[in-house]
Amino acid sequence: MTQVTDQATVLARRSRAGNAMARARVGILEGARAALVDGGIKAVTMSGVADRGGVAKATVYNHFRTKQDVLAAVAMAEIDDAAEAAWPWLTRDLAQALVTAVQTLASSSVVRAVIEHDPAVAATVFPVQTGPGGPCRDHAAALVADALATAERIASAVNVDLVLRWIAAVAVSPPDDDLLRAQAQLVVATLRG
């Protein structure tokens, strides 16, 4: 009986510790988002992220080694939000999935703030820059490859790169909805090629 109780206690502590770590990470990312929205990349400091996120500075360093790591995590979270918004459309209408992903990114306060405050470095934070990948591009590429494979089994390095380039170009300055939809349909036609 004692061993079962001890095991339950250990599992409960691990669960609480895991929840605390998850809450701290959420706080850190929210603090970084707030700093980005207020002043762009230059406004993001580890101390500021900690203050805005309601965590200790040491906690920020327990999760992330550098400011660039924090920025990459925020960018990946923005990618995840766009992928999650687009996912329901994948098997029904790939063009609409692409439109939804672009609209989600384009309406993100973080993406808008980075483009506004730091246009010269937006490509390093905006996760779909071309060229050999960093963690953000690799994360975006993996999600696009999964999406293309799920949608129509058209995942290839060329197709993934085409979609990433189109998203990067259009999310920065999206056209009106009709033109965006027409462009997405053209991208899908090209992918099916």
Backbone bond lengths (Angstrom), bond angles and torsions (degrees), N, CA, C in turn:
res aa  C-N    CA-C-N  psi(-1)  N-CA   C-N-CA  omega(-1)  CA-C   N-CA-C  phi
1 M - - - 1.441 - - 1.529 110.87 -
2 T 1.303 117.33 -40.80 1.459 121.31 -179.23 1.513 111.01 -64.82
3 Q 1.335 116.34 -40.95 1.453 119.52 179.71 1.525 111.17 -62.44
4 V 1.336 118.27 -40.91 1.461 121.53 178.22 1.527 109.73 -64.65
5 T 1.335 117.33 -43.29 1.463 121.65 178.95 1.520 109.98 -63.05
6 D 1.339 116.88 -43.72 1.459 120.79 179.24 1.528 110.81 -62.92
7 Q 1.329 116.90 -41.77 1.466 120.10 177.43 1.517 110.78 -62.34
8 A 1.307 117.58 -43.34 1.463 121.23 179.23 1.525 110.45 -62.51
9 T 1.328 116.74 -40.10 1.461 120.67 179.01 1.520 110.64 -64.27
10 V 1.329 116.70 -44.71 1.466 121.19 179.02 1.524 110.01 -61.60
11 L 1.332 117.60 -45.82 1.464 121.05 179.51 1.521 111.50 -63.13
12 A 1.321 117.24 -39.91 1.463 120.51 178.85 1.528 110.61 -64.88
13 R 1.332 117.31 -40.74 1.465 120.32 178.32 1.522 110.77 -64.76
14 R 1.318 117.38 -42.80 1.466 120.80 178.32 1.523 110.38 -61.60
15 S 1.318 116.16 -41.72 1.457 120.16 179.35 1.519 110.87 -62.71
16 R 1.328 117.21 -45.60 1.464 120.15 178.74 1.520 110.46 -64.57
17 A 1.329 117.30 -39.69 1.460 120.24 178.95 1.524 110.11 -64.46
18 G 1.322 115.99 -42.25 1.462 120.00 177.74 1.512 111.35 -62.94
19 N 1.331 116.76 -41.66 1.459 120.53 177.64 1.523 110.94 -64.25
20 A 1.324 116.73 -40.59 1.468 120.31 179.29 1.524 110.27 -64.40
21 M 1.315 116.88 -41.23 1.460 119.99 178.49 1.521 110.66 -64.83
22 A 1.324 116.74 -41.24 1.462 120.31 178.57 1.525 110.28 -64.44
23 R 1.327 117.33 -42.53 1.471 120.80 178.53 1.528 110.71 -63.31
24 A 1.320 116.59 -40.38 1.463 120.09 179.21 1.524 110.11 -63.79
25 R 1.316 116.84 -43.03 1.473 120.73 179.59 1.526 110.62 -62.71
26 V 1.326 116.46 -43.18 1.465 120.22 177.72 1.528 109.57 -60.48
27 G 1.317 117.03 -44.47 1.458 120.92 178.02 1.517 112.69 -60.29
28 I 1.305 116.01 -42.45 1.466 121.03 179.12 1.522 110.16 -62.56
29 L 1.320 116.89 -47.39 1.466 120.13 -179.07 1.526 111.28 -65.03
30 E 1.321 117.19 -38.78 1.467 119.92 177.82 1.532 110.27 -66.35
31 G 1.327 117.00 -39.09 1.464 120.73 176.56 1.517 111.46 -62.81
32 A 1.318 116.48 -41.69 1.468 120.66 178.37 1.524 110.75 -66.80
33 R 1.319 116.87 -41.42 1.468 119.98 177.26 1.530 110.77 -59.69
34 A 1.319 116.11 -46.03 1.468 120.08 -179.36 1.526 110.59 -60.58
35 A 1.314 117.41 -42.95 1.465 120.89 179.23 1.532 110.68 -64.82
36 L 1.325 116.82 -42.26 1.464 120.25 178.30 1.519 111.49 -61.55
37 V 1.314 116.80 -45.53 1.457 121.01 -178.49 1.524 110.74 -64.06
38 D 1.322 116.52 -38.97 1.467 119.88 -177.92 1.524 113.51 -73.40
39 G 1.319 117.79 -35.85 1.461 116.85 -172.66 1.506 116.33 -149.37
40 G 1.309 117.94 8.23 1.451 119.61 -179.82 1.519 112.51 80.38
41 I 1.301 115.16 -169.66 1.458 122.14 -173.60 1.529 112.16 -60.04
42 K 1.328 116.63 -39.39 1.468 119.58 -178.96 1.527 112.04 -63.36
43 A 1.335 117.06 -25.26 1.466 120.78 -179.29 1.524 112.84 -79.32
44 V 1.315 116.53 -9.40 1.463 119.93 -178.97 1.524 109.09 -87.70
45 T 1.333 114.90 115.99 1.464 121.65 172.58 1.520 106.59 -128.33
46 M 1.289 116.82 155.99 1.463 119.99 179.78 1.530 110.47 -61.92
47 S 1.321 117.77 -38.81 1.471 120.77 177.73 1.523 110.64 -65.70
48 G 1.319 116.10 -43.85 1.455 120.23 179.74 1.515 112.40 -64.56
49 V 1.322 116.23 -40.12 1.464 121.04 177.16 1.524 109.70 -61.41
50 A 1.322 116.44 -43.77 1.467 120.70 179.43 1.525 110.15 -62.24
51 D 1.335 117.01 -48.50 1.466 120.63 -179.18 1.527 111.23 -60.60
52 R 1.310 116.73 -49.47 1.469 121.15 -178.17 1.528 112.00 -68.25
53 G 1.311 116.25 -29.64 1.459 120.33 -178.89 1.513 114.44 -88.24
54 G 1.329 116.63 -6.77 1.454 120.24 178.62 1.517 113.69 71.26
55 V 1.333 115.69 32.33 1.464 120.33 178.58 1.523 108.46 -129.87
56 A 1.314 115.51 165.15 1.464 120.55 176.65 1.529 109.80 -74.00
57 K 1.314 116.22 150.10 1.462 120.86 178.55 1.533 110.62 -57.89
58 A 1.329 116.71 -37.75 1.466 120.27 178.57 1.524 110.80 -62.22
59 T 1.332 116.75 -33.38 1.460 120.56 178.41 1.522 110.64 -65.49
60 V 1.324 116.60 -39.44 1.471 119.88 176.57 1.526 109.16 -58.88
61 Y 1.329 116.32 -46.19 1.465 120.08 -179.77 1.529 112.63 -69.48
62 N 1.317 118.13 -23.58 1.471 119.92 174.51 1.524 111.04 -68.60
63 H 1.321 116.65 -29.36 1.460 121.02 -178.57 1.528 112.79 -95.31
64 F 1.332 117.29 -33.78 1.468 121.93 -174.01 1.518 109.19 -138.64
65 R 1.317 115.96 136.20 1.460 119.94 -178.76 1.523 112.34 -80.20
66 T 1.349 115.85 -35.60 1.463 119.38 -173.75 1.522 110.89 -137.20
67 K 1.308 114.36 166.75 1.461 121.46 174.47 1.532 109.96 -59.39
68 Q 1.330 116.97 -39.12 1.459 120.60 179.24 1.530 111.03 -62.23
69 D 1.323 117.03 -36.18 1.466 120.59 176.74 1.530 111.15 -64.75
70 V 1.335 115.79 -39.91 1.472 120.05 177.46 1.522 109.35 -64.33
71 L 1.333 116.95 -46.98 1.469 120.74 -179.92 1.527 111.29 -61.10
72 A 1.320 116.70 -39.79 1.470 120.00 177.86 1.528 110.75 -63.47
73 A 1.320 116.79 -40.42 1.467 120.08 179.42 1.525 111.15 -65.20
74 V 1.325 117.16 -38.99 1.468 120.32 176.88 1.527 109.61 -65.02
75 A 1.329 117.00 -44.75 1.463 120.46 179.57 1.528 110.73 -61.00
76 M 1.323 116.74 -42.08 1.466 119.48 179.02 1.524 111.62 -65.54
77 A 1.318 116.85 -34.44 1.468 119.59 176.31 1.526 110.57 -66.22
78 E 1.327 117.56 -37.50 1.469 120.97 176.67 1.534 110.40 -65.79
79 I 1.314 116.28 -39.47 1.476 120.90 176.42 1.522 109.28 -61.58
80 D 1.322 116.12 -45.67 1.470 120.41 -179.98 1.524 111.44 -60.22
81 D 1.337 117.12 -40.21 1.456 120.37 178.22 1.527 111.11 -62.12
82 A 1.324 116.68 -43.31 1.470 120.44 179.14 1.525 111.05 -65.53
83 A 1.321 116.83 -41.54 1.469 120.53 179.28 1.523 111.02 -65.12
84 E 1.319 116.14 -41.30 1.462 120.11 179.36 1.533 111.26 -64.08
85 A 1.322 116.49 -39.60 1.465 119.99 178.84 1.530 111.16 -66.92
86 A 1.323 117.04 -36.34 1.462 121.26 -176.95 1.520 113.35 -81.25
87 W 1.310 117.15 -25.73 1.465 121.41 -171.02 1.530 114.38 -52.34
88 P 1.332 120.52 -44.54 1.472 119.43 -177.57 1.529 113.81 -60.19
89 W 1.314 117.27 -22.23 1.460 120.48 -177.95 1.530 113.40 -86.76
90 L 1.309 118.25 -14.83 1.463 120.57 -168.17 1.517 114.65 -54.95
91 T 1.293 117.79 -46.15 1.464 118.83 -175.44 1.525 112.43 -85.91
92 R 1.330 116.86 -10.02 1.465 120.02 -179.20 1.519 112.86 -101.98
93 D 1.340 117.01 -40.65 1.459 120.77 -172.30 1.526 108.61 -158.85
94 L 1.320 116.02 93.29 1.463 120.87 -176.34 1.523 111.16 -60.77
95 A 1.325 117.56 -39.19 1.465 119.57 178.66 1.526 110.79 -60.39
96 Q 1.327 117.30 -42.31 1.467 119.82 178.34 1.521 110.91 -66.76
97 A 1.316 118.15 -33.77 1.468 120.84 175.78 1.525 110.19 -61.27
98 L 1.334 116.73 -43.31 1.459 120.36 178.59 1.528 111.10 -65.39
99 V 1.341 116.34 -42.90 1.467 120.54 177.92 1.529 109.88 -59.14
100 T 1.317 116.56 -45.98 1.466 121.21 -178.83 1.526 111.20 -62.51
101 A 1.324 117.33 -41.98 1.471 120.70 178.09 1.519 110.80 -61.38
102 V 1.328 116.58 -46.28 1.468 120.49 179.66 1.525 110.66 -63.02
103 Q 1.319 116.66 -45.99 1.471 119.60 -179.24 1.523 111.64 -62.74
104 T 1.316 116.93 -37.64 1.462 120.32 178.69 1.522 110.77 -65.04
105 L 1.322 116.62 -45.92 1.466 119.55 177.68 1.521 111.44 -65.39
106 A 1.322 116.44 -45.11 1.463 120.38 -176.55 1.526 112.20 -64.19
107 S 1.315 117.26 -28.85 1.463 119.96 -179.49 1.525 113.11 -91.71
108 S 1.319 117.09 -3.14 1.466 121.00 179.30 1.520 110.19 -66.60
109 S 1.315 116.14 128.30 1.464 119.86 178.35 1.523 111.33 -63.00
110 V 1.313 116.85 -31.46 1.462 120.70 178.84 1.528 110.36 -68.16
111 V 1.320 116.66 -49.47 1.466 120.41 -179.60 1.527 109.71 -61.49
112 R 1.317 117.35 -45.56 1.468 121.28 -179.86 1.531 110.17 -60.31
113 A 1.323 116.61 -43.30 1.470 120.27 -178.29 1.521 111.49 -65.24
114 V 1.312 117.01 -41.54 1.464 119.78 179.50 1.526 109.88 -64.78
115 I 1.314 116.81 -43.14 1.471 120.01 178.88 1.539 109.90 -63.04
116 E 1.330 116.99 -40.75 1.464 121.15 -178.78 1.525 112.39 -70.49
117 H 1.328 116.99 -49.14 1.463 120.91 -173.54 1.530 113.58 -84.00
118 D 1.316 116.71 -30.81 1.466 120.26 -171.95 1.526 112.10 -135.29
119 P 1.325 118.27 58.25 1.465 118.48 -175.36 1.532 113.49 -60.41
120 A 1.315 117.66 -31.08 1.465 120.18 -178.10 1.520 112.54 -70.16
121 V 1.326 116.56 -27.51 1.457 118.94 -178.60 1.525 112.44 -112.50
122 A 1.327 117.42 7.58 1.457 120.64 -178.32 1.525 111.67 -56.73
123 A 1.317 117.05 -34.35 1.462 119.74 -178.58 1.521 112.59 -64.75
124 T 1.318 117.72 -25.74 1.463 119.05 179.73 1.518 112.07 -81.03
125 V 1.328 116.55 -23.17 1.459 119.88 178.03 1.510 109.93 -98.88
126 F 1.336 115.97 -41.53 1.454 119.95 176.20 1.514 105.24 -65.56
127 P 1.323 117.96 119.14 1.450 121.58 -158.01 1.518 117.33 -76.74
128 V 1.302 119.13 4.27 1.455 117.96 -172.95 1.520 112.50 -114.40
129 Q 1.320 116.85 28.13 1.446 119.42 177.45 1.524 109.41 -61.16
130 T 1.301 114.58 155.18 1.453 119.39 -178.04 1.520 109.98 -84.73
131 G 1.300 115.93 172.17 1.443 120.55 177.58 1.510 111.53 96.12
132 P 1.331 115.97 -179.96 1.460 119.40 -179.32 1.518 109.61 -56.72
133 G 1.292 114.87 143.76 1.451 119.81 -169.15 1.497 115.45 -79.80
134 G 1.294 113.39 146.11 1.437 122.76 160.21 1.517 104.67 -100.10
135 P 1.302 117.65 -173.85 1.465 118.94 -176.53 1.528 113.13 -61.62
136 C 1.329 117.86 -34.52 1.470 119.70 -178.65 1.518 111.71 -70.31
137 R 1.331 116.38 -46.46 1.453 118.76 179.89 1.521 110.65 -65.71
138 D 1.308 116.80 -40.89 1.461 119.76 178.72 1.527 111.06 -61.91
139 H 1.323 116.30 -40.32 1.463 120.91 178.68 1.527 110.03 -64.51
140 A 1.333 116.69 -46.56 1.468 120.88 178.48 1.519 110.72 -62.48
141 A 1.324 117.25 -42.86 1.458 120.71 -179.48 1.524 111.71 -63.10
142 A 1.313 116.63 -39.70 1.468 119.84 178.64 1.524 110.88 -64.86
143 L 1.328 117.27 -41.22 1.463 120.14 178.23 1.524 111.54 -66.24
144 V 1.332 116.82 -41.70 1.474 119.63 178.28 1.525 110.30 -65.28
145 A 1.329 117.49 -42.04 1.468 120.13 178.63 1.529 110.47 -60.82
146 D 1.326 117.63 -44.19 1.465 120.85 176.62 1.516 111.24 -61.30
147 A 1.328 116.03 -42.09 1.467 120.42 -178.99 1.525 110.88 -64.23
148 L 1.323 116.53 -45.31 1.469 119.55 -179.42 1.523 111.42 -66.85
149 A 1.303 116.66 -36.46 1.465 120.07 177.17 1.521 110.27 -67.55
150 T 1.317 117.02 -40.00 1.466 121.47 179.43 1.525 110.67 -68.32
151 A 1.318 115.93 -42.74 1.461 120.43 -174.38 1.524 111.94 -69.23
152 E 1.305 116.33 -53.38 1.468 118.20 -171.85 1.520 114.21 -149.82
153 R 1.294 116.86 15.18 1.466 120.63 -178.95 1.536 111.62 55.38
154 I 1.318 114.62 44.78 1.465 119.86 -179.78 1.528 111.02 -118.76
155 A 1.313 116.13 28.07 1.464 119.69 179.73 1.520 109.57 -78.36
156 S 1.305 115.50 125.25 1.462 123.03 171.58 1.515 105.94 -152.64
157 A 1.310 117.09 163.45 1.465 119.97 -178.85 1.524 110.75 -60.15
158 V 1.319 117.28 -38.90 1.466 121.07 179.81 1.522 110.37 -65.74
159 N 1.329 116.91 -45.75 1.462 120.10 -179.66 1.524 111.97 -65.47
160 V 1.318 116.37 -40.85 1.467 119.87 178.10 1.522 109.46 -62.11
161 D 1.314 117.65 -45.73 1.459 121.34 179.74 1.528 111.11 -62.26
162 L 1.319 117.85 -40.58 1.458 121.40 178.21 1.526 110.79 -60.68
163 V 1.320 116.92 -47.18 1.465 120.55 -179.62 1.526 110.58 -64.09
164 L 1.319 117.44 -43.75 1.470 119.93 179.63 1.529 111.52 -62.33
165 R 1.325 116.79 -42.98 1.474 120.11 178.90 1.520 111.04 -63.45
166 W 1.333 116.97 -42.05 1.460 120.49 -179.88 1.534 110.11 -64.86
167 I 1.319 116.83 -46.05 1.463 120.02 179.16 1.528 110.34 -59.37
168 A 1.329 117.18 -44.76 1.463 120.84 -178.75 1.516 111.16 -60.81
169 A 1.309 116.25 -42.99 1.463 120.13 -178.48 1.517 112.02 -69.28
170 V 1.307 117.24 -41.07 1.459 121.06 -171.78 1.527 112.35 -85.56
171 A 1.307 118.65 -34.93 1.472 120.35 -177.57 1.522 111.80 -67.34
172 V 1.309 117.20 -27.44 1.459 121.02 179.28 1.530 110.78 -66.72
173 S 1.320 115.83 -38.94 1.465 120.54 -179.11 1.523 108.33 -147.60
174 P 1.319 117.06 78.02 1.461 119.65 -173.51 1.526 112.67 -69.03
175 P 1.330 116.03 141.55 1.467 120.02 175.66 1.529 109.75 -76.44
176 D 1.323 116.75 -179.79 1.468 119.13 176.93 1.528 109.11 -63.61
177 D 1.312 116.05 164.57 1.470 121.70 -172.28 1.523 113.21 -57.96
178 D 1.322 117.90 -40.02 1.472 120.33 -178.66 1.526 111.20 -65.51
179 L 1.329 116.67 -45.13 1.463 119.96 179.20 1.530 110.66 -67.92
180 L 1.315 116.77 -38.32 1.464 120.56 177.41 1.526 110.31 -60.12
181 R 1.313 116.94 -45.97 1.465 122.18 178.51 1.538 110.38 -61.69
182 A 1.332 116.90 -44.12 1.469 120.57 179.22 1.528 110.85 -62.12
183 Q 1.323 116.68 -41.90 1.467 119.87 177.95 1.523 111.11 -64.03
184 A 1.328 116.42 -42.74 1.468 119.93 179.26 1.525 110.68 -62.24
185 Q 1.318 117.34 -39.97 1.467 120.30 177.72 1.521 111.11 -64.42
186 L 1.332 117.02 -37.36 1.461 120.90 176.53 1.526 110.89 -65.73
187 V 1.330 116.51 -41.70 1.473 119.96 176.91 1.528 110.03 -60.26
188 V 1.321 117.74 -45.82 1.468 121.30 -179.79 1.524 110.76 -63.49
189 A 1.331 117.58 -41.28 1.475 120.63 177.52 1.522 110.17 -61.80
190 T 1.321 116.68 -39.53 1.466 120.86 178.03 1.519 110.68 -65.99
191 L 1.324 117.06 -40.88 1.464 120.48 178.88 1.530 111.68 -62.39
192 R 1.309 116.04 -38.87 1.459 120.49 180.00 1.525 112.35 -75.00
193 G 1.341 115.00 -20.67 1.423 128.69 -177.76 1.406 122.42 -0.53
